[in-house]
Amino acid sequence: MTAYTFWHLHAISDIFWMVPLMGFSQMTLFGGYAIYLPELFPTRLRSTGTSFCYNVGRAIAALGPFTFGYLTGSVFAGHAEPMRYAG
């Protein structure tokens, strides 16, 4: 849904139906994490394992702004809307 929103958001009125669907799609992942991840680990390690899984994703996501800036400024610089292609 995120990729669809980046590619097809053309009018202001699209915000009112695309962004809520994108938010719902992204938030369902976090709801699933709370149910699924703790069951993967033994009882004594559940909070540690779940925290590790959450924070590894955050560490990798920290590279996102740098990658987005590089894609916008260098890779897609010749396009009419480089931020749309980089997203």
C-alpha positions in Angstrom: 0.0 0.0 0.0 2.9 2.4 0.7 4.3 1.9 -2.8 0.8 2.3 -4.3 0.4 5.5 -2.4 3.7 6.9 -3.6 3.0 6.1 -7.2 -0.7 7.1 -7.5 -1.2 10.1 -5.2 -2.1 12.7 -7.7 -4.8 14.9 -6.2 -5.4 16.3 -2.8 -8.6 14.3 -2.5 -6.6 11.1 -2.8 -5.1 11.8 0.6 -8.4 11.1 2.3 -8.6 7.5 1.2 -5.0 6.4 0.4 -3.3 7.6 3.6 -5.7 5.8 6.0 -5.3 2.6 4.0 -1.6 3.0 4.1 -1.6 3.6 7.8 -3.9 0.6 8.5 -1.6 -1.6 6.4 1.5 -0.5 8.2 0.0 -0.7 11.7 -1.3 -4.2 11.2 2.3 -5.3 11.1 3.0 -4.0 14.6 -0.2 -5.7 15.9 1.0 -8.9 14.4 4.4 -8.5 16.0 2.9 -8.2 19.4 1.1 -11.5 19.0 3.6 -13.5 16.9 7.1 -12.6 18.1 6.8 -13.5 21.8 5.7 -17.1 20.9 9.0 -17.6 19.0 11.1 -17.5 22.1 11.2 -19.5 25.3 9.4 -17.9 28.3 12.6 -16.6 30.0 13.7 -14.8 26.8 10.4 -13.5 25.4 10.9 -9.8 26.2 14.6 -9.9 25.2 13.8 -11.7 21.9 11.0 -9.4 21.0 13.0 -6.3 21.9 15.9 -7.6 19.7 13.6 -8.1 16.8 12.1 -4.6 17.1 15.4 -2.8 17.5 17.3 -4.6 14.7 14.6 -3.2 12.4 15.1 0.3 13.8 18.9 0.1 13.4 18.5 -0.9 9.7 15.8 1.8 9.2 18.2 4.5 10.5 19.9 4.2 7.1 16.6 5.2 5.4 17.0 9.0 5.4 20.5 8.7 3.9 19.4 6.3 1.3 16.4 8.4 0.4 18.5 11.5 0.1 21.0 9.7 -2.1 18.3 8.3 -4.4 16.6 11.7 -4.6 19.7 13.7 -5.3 21.7 11.4 -7.4 19.9 8.4 -8.9 16.6 10.1 -9.8 17.8 13.7 -10.1 16.8 13.9 -13.8 13.2 13.0 -13.2 10.4 15.5 -12.8 9.5 14.3 -9.3 12.6 12.6 -7.8 11.1 12.1 -4.4 8.3 10.1 -5.7 10.6 7.7 -7.5 13.0 7.5 -4.5 10.0 6.7 -2.2 
